Amino acid sequence: MKPRMVDRSEPPEPFDPNRKWARVTGINRLGFVEFEFSIGAKELTVELMLRPEAFDEFCKMQAVEVNDPYHLLANRRS
């Protein structure tokens, strides 16, 4: 995984335990969605992978803001 550069010229957003993010990092050869999940601060992440249907349900139930910078979800098969 390519490291992300953090812009330290601006102060970080305040910690908010009600905000959640999922940053899609890949789709593996078995079709699992690989992503970083954050609660409260984007800088604090855990790496997870789920089948596409489970990922969709997870994001819905957790009310996450999905970030798909490489548009990987748009290219997956339904």
N, C-alpha and C positions, 0 to 999 in steps of 0.2 A: 504494500500500500504506500502510495506517495504521501510524504508528510505535508501537512498544510501549514502555511506561514500564518502566524498570528500578528495582526497589526496592533502593536502596543501603544501607538500614538493616541488612540482614543480609549477612554476608560471602558472596562467591560460592562455589559448590561447587568443590572442588579439581579441577584439570585431570586427566582420566582418558581417555587415548587409546583405551581399550577400550569406552567408551560412545559411542553414536551416536544421533542424533535426526533425525526428519523431521517438520517442522511444516507441515501442509497449509495453503496460503494461498488456493487457488482451483482451480476447474476452468474452463479457458478455453472459448471458443466452439467450438473444434475437439475438445474432450473431453480435452485434456491435463491431467494433475494438476500443478499448480504448487505447489512446496514449497521450504522452507528446509531445508538439510541441514547438520548439525553433527557434528563429531567432537571429543570431549574436553571441550568447553565449549559450552553452549547459546548463548552470546553470540557465538560465532564461526560465521557461517553463509555459505553460498553458495546462491544461488537457482537452482533447477533446474526443469525440467518434462519429464515423461515420459508416454507413453500409459499408461492405467490398468494394463494387463497388465505393462508394463515396470516401472511403479512398484511393483507387488506383488512382482515378482521381485527388484527392487533392494532393497526393504526386507527381504525374506527372506534374500537373500545377505549383506547388510550387517549383519543382526541389529539393526535400528534400533528405537527406541522411537518409535512413530507418535503424533503429537499432531494431532488433527483437531478444533480448537476449534469449528468451525462445522458439524460433522457433514456435510461435503461428500461424503465417501466413501460414506456410507450412502445418499445420494440418487442416486448414479450408476447408470447402466444397466449390467447385466452383459453 
